[in-house]
């Protein structure tokens, strides 16, 4: 019997080593001064900046969901890594945390160096936008676990916030203002429904859709809000934030609200991107279902006092965000939900 190698079983160690060498330049661009050792060791080392008096670590993990299926169909892998970073760094941002490092997990049946490098280059790009370091990860080649050409992703972000500056929403009171920051599209949520609507409608993914291919609209990477919001928190007191992911405004805004208050949201106060109009029409989706499945054009909610609202809007717009006043905080009526649509 001839000798059987690990490569014969479907795992190419040399390809894995080659990928590490390919991604090192991408990771190097994301490094922060606190990074002591990066990719290549058993563990990456990072120190906490001395500017913090009582540092609290904030961690988050997420994936990209079935948006990956569209990436496989379209053979587009260059922005899915941005989605991966965005989902975790935006989550820890809402506690007031500055993301400092990111780890990724990439698993596939057979490693394609070009595909894996494109994905991880996107992860590095997302880390650059968020200002955090890509300091390590895991690439797993697992024959028989995934269909040909497919892979799975998970991401892990860690940030730091001064203990005295943690944003919990506890001091939100009636009269405060809810600002909504524009999303770039469906971000990375609701894609099982998106894919179903694409299937039943029969739309050509290359068809023109408001001046660009439909595929570009549906694959637009998740917006990363980190730097504009960290800058805002340096200037003005932010009372609460909500990253609008799966569950939409309906499910996510209450996560930053105290029990005794509700958010009255004006559905006419912002411009909903055409993608959401198409999704609703393609499946005759109920308005309530839209609001608890998709972000519907609002990727992040920020709660500030009425006195600070104008200044917060101005600063965020100067930083390149599109901002609307989408609602206000009110006393919560007995038995009412914490999000009241008007």
N, C-alpha and C positions, 0 to 999 in steps of 0.2 A: 504494500500500500504506500502510495507517495505521501509525502509530508503535506499537511493542510495548515495553511497560515491563517492569521486573523483576517488578512485581506481577502482570502478565499471565502471566509464567512461573511464578508460584506463590510468590514470595517477597515478603512485605509488610514493608518496612523500617520503616514507621510503626508496625506492630504490635510489632516488636522494640523500638523506642524506647519505646513505651508500657509494655512489660513491664519494662524497666529502671526506669522511674519507679515502677511498682507495687512492685517488690521492694526498692527502696532503704530504705523504713521497716523491712522485715523484717531486712535486713542490718544496719541501724544498731543494732538491739537486741543484736547479737552482738559489737559492737566491744570490743576490749581496748585498754589504754593504749599497747601497742606499735605499734598500727596508725597509720601515717603518712598513707597515702592508701588509699581503698577503691574501691568500685564506680564505674565511669565512665571511668577512664583506660585507657591501653594496658596498664598493669601496676599491681598494687597493691604498696605498700611497707610493710614491717613490720620493726621492729628487734627484736633479741634483748634481753630484759630483762637489766639489769646484775647481777642476783642470781647469774647463772651465771659461774663462773670459767673452766671449760673446756666451753663448750656444744657439744653434738653434735646435729646435726639428724637427725631420724628421719622418714622419709616412707612413706606407704602409699596405695595406690589400690585401688578395688574398685567393683563395681556392685551391682545388686539381683537380677540373674538373672531367671528366668522368673516370679518373684513379680509382676513387672510385668504379666504376662498376666492374672492375677487382678484386679489393679487396674483394667485395662481392662474386663474382664467386669463387675465390680461398680461401675464408674464411681466408684471411691474413690481419690483422689489426695492426701489431706491428710496421710497418715502415711508414704507411701513414701519421702519425703525424709528422715524420721528413720532409716529403714532404711539409706539411703545413707550418712549420716554415721556411723552406728554401726559399719558394717562396716569403715571405715577407721580411725576413732579408737580402737576397741577393739584393732585390730591393732597400732597403734604404741604403745598403752598398755603392752603386754606387755614392751616393752623398757625400761619405766620412764619413757617420755616423756610430757610434758604437751603435748597438742595445742594449737597456738597459732593456726593458721589452716586454712581449708578452701576449696577451689575445686570447682565443679561443672560438668559438661557435660550439657546438655539438648538432645537432637536430636529433631526431629519432621518429618513431611511438611508439615503445615500448622499454623501456630501458633494455638493456642487460648489466649487471654490468661487466661481463668478457670482452665483446667487447669494451665497453666504456673505461674501465681501460687500455686495450691494446692500444687503440688509444691515450689516454692522456699520457700514459707512453712514447709513441713515440714522442709526442709533447715535453715532458720534456727532452727526449734525444736530440732532435733537439735544444732545448734551451741551454742545456749544451754545445753542440758543438759550438753554436754561442756565448756563453758567456752571454746570456741575461736571465732575470728572468721570469719565468712563475708565474704571480702574480694574475691571476684570469681568469674568463671565464663564460660561460653560458651553461648549459645543459638543453635542451628543450625537453620534452616528449610530442609529439603531435599526439595522435591517429588519424588515418585516413589520415595523411599527407604523409606518406612514406610507401612503401611496406615492408612487414615483412623482418627483417634482414638488412634493409638499413638505412643509415643515411646520413647527410650532414655536411660539415665542412667549417668553415671560420676562418681565423686567422688575427690578427692585431698586428703589431710590431711598436714600437716607439724607436727611437734612438736619439743620440745627436752628433752634430758636432760643432766644433769651427767655428764661422762665417767666420773668415779669412781663414779657411781651407776647405770650401765647394768646392767640385769638380763639376764643371759645364761643362767642355769641352771647355770653351770659349777661352783658350789659346792654343788649338791644332792647329798646323801649318804643312804645307807640310814638309816631311822629318821625321816626328814622326813615331814610330813603333807601330804596333798593335800586342799585345801578346794574344794568345788564351789559356785559361785554360781548361783542359779536363773535359767533363761532365761524369757522371756515367751511362748515358743512355739517354732515352727520357725525364728524369726528370718528369715534370708534365704537359706537353703540347703535343697537337696533339693526345690525346688518343681516341677521337672519330674516327679518321682515323686508329689508331692502332687497336682498337677493330673491326672495319670493315674489316681490313686486316686479323686479326685472324679468323674472321668468314668466309671470302671467301676462305681462304687457307685451313681451316680445321685442322690446326696444333694442335697437342697434347701439351697442356701447360706443361706437365711433360716430354716432349721429351728432349733428350740431345741436348744442343745448345752450341757448343764450350766449352764443359767440365762442363756445369752446366745446370739445368733444364731451359727450355725456360721461365718459369714463373719467375725465379730469375732474368733473364736478363730484362724482361719487367717491373718488379716491383721494380727494384733497386731504392732506395730512392735518391731524388735530393741532389746533392752535396752542402754543405754549405761552402762558401768561406770566411767567415767573418774574422776569426783569422789570416790566412796568409796575407790577404789584409790589415788589420789594421796594422799588423807588417810592411808590405812593405811601407805603407804610413808614418810610423814613420821614415823610413830610406831614402826614395827617393820621389821626386815629381811625383805623378801620375796625369796625365792631364785629363784623362777621363776613364770611365768604362761603360760597358753595360752588363746587365744581359740578357742572351739569352734565352728568354721564347717564348711564342706564337708569331709567326712572324719570328722566327729564326734570323740569323745574318742580313738578308735582312731588317727586320722590326725594329730590336732593336739597332743595332750599330749606325744608323743615329741619334738616340735620344741623343747621347753625342757629336755630331759633329757640329761645326759652319757651317753656310750656304756656305761659300766659299771653303770648302774642301770636299774631298771624300776619302773613304777608298778603296784601291785596295787590294783585298783579293785573295791569291793564294790557290785554292782549293786542290792543291797537297801537301800543306805544313804540313798537320797533318794527323794522322792515324784515319780514321773513324771507329768507333766500328762496329762489325758485325751486331748488331741489325738493324742499318740503311740500311745496304746492303740488309738484309732480307726484311725489310719493303718496300724498293724500288722495289725489285724483285717480292714480293708477290702481289703488285697491279700495277706493271708496272707504278710506279709513276714518273712523269716528274721530271728531276733534279731541275728545278726552283721551283716546288711545294714542293719538299723535303726541299729546303733551306728556304722557307718561312713558313713551317709548323713545322719543327723540328730543334733542335740545331745542329744536325748532328755531334755531338762529341765535340762541343765547348760550354761550359756552361757559361763562362764569358770572355769578351774581356777587355783588359787593354791597354790604350794608354799612352806611355811614350816617352820621347825624345830618339833619336838614341843613344845619349851619355850614357843614363841610362839603355838601353835595356838589355845589358849583365848582369849587376848587378841585375836588376829586375828578370831576368830569373833565375839566380843562387839562389837568396834568396827564390823565390817561390818554386823552386825545392827542396831546403833544407828543406822547410816546408811541403814537401810531395805532392806538386802539380805537375802534368804533364803539361808542358808548351811548346808551339811552337810559333815561329814568323810566324804569318799567313798573315801579310800584312804591308802596309805602307800608310801613309797619303799623298795624292797628291792634287794639285790644282784641283778644280772641273770644268771639262769642261762644257761649256754652254749647258744646257739641259740634262746633264748627271744625273744619279741617284747618291745617296751618297754612295752606295756600288757597286763597280765595280769588278766583278769576273774575274780572270785570270786563 
